[in-house]
């Protein structure tokens, strides 16, 4: 049984008789009182899809729910459903766009290293890799000789995500983006 401070995003926990997926965690340290950190978690009920906000003390014990992760790849969009294909047995997994939220900013046909999180034979979330490669579709022109500059400029990527990039990066470049911090990491190794 892990402590609340050990729970990570996309973990499945059992709380109040329900299986919940952790979508977001914010840590706060209240001033003027004895005690440790508080962890406010945005949770989603696996069965109903209802949003639940809970606050736990750092030392509160929580139970992990049984879940499995299946390596998958994005296949296509069917209305409001995003369809992913299992890399091993080609099982299709449908996830509603509302349950994906931030993950949509990193998903395209070329995204590698994703996993579908399954609880009780139901796909509930996408686990993204630490970084993804995306193409810049729009940014200001690069400035000649700006490679040594530490200044940045906004760049719109193929999925609609906007990140700050160094001035020497230009439209059409493929870059590596950190999925947890939404930040530029460097040029992509792949072409």
Protein Blocks (a to p, Z undefined) as FASTA:
>chain_A
ZZfklpcehiacdeehiacddfbdcddddehiacddddddddddfklopacdddddfklc
cddddddddddddfbdehjaccdddfklopacdddfklnmmmmmmgcfklghiacddeeh
iafbdcddfbdcdddfbdcdddehilmpcbdcddddfkopacdddfkbcehiacdddfkl
opafbdcfbZZ
